[in-house]
């Protein structure tokens, strides 16, 4: 077996520890402690690589996305009409084209990270009659200014 060094991510999720290998899709280990997750992950990695080698007669090269140095420069090729629209929007916002594109990319990245998040509203009406006892609920302000119940844990 080629002696590649595959990066792993170790994190806690819902009380379990997970060891995931970004360069090996679907390859991960689970444990009650970080050490157990890492040991389980190493076993999963060996099995994953065995199957991969049987199918491809080679091992995947690590991408090392997390340990690479990045200079902050990217080049984007686009259509002339999109380029024009971006320039006009940046001018309307009073920022440079570069700054405007960075804002759009950051917003888009934030949106894509939220795709796995469940959003829901609970409609709950309190009686308007003054004789009613005050609610024990500490209401929060929703994104549209409405009152919403605070969530204790994500679903």
GIMOHU-V425354 format. One record per run of one state. SS is the DSSP state (A for helix, B for strand, O for the rest). FROM is the first residue (numbers start at 1). TO is the last residue. If there is no record, write none. Layout:
BEGIN
((SS	FROM	TO) (SS	FROM	TO))
END
This chain:
BEGIN
((O	1	8) (B	9	13) (O	14	15) (B	16	20) (O	21	27) (B	28	31) (O	32	33) (A	34	56) (O	57	79) (A	80	93) (O	94	96) (A	97	113) (O	114	138) (B	139	141) (O	142	146) (B	147	149) (O	150	155))
END
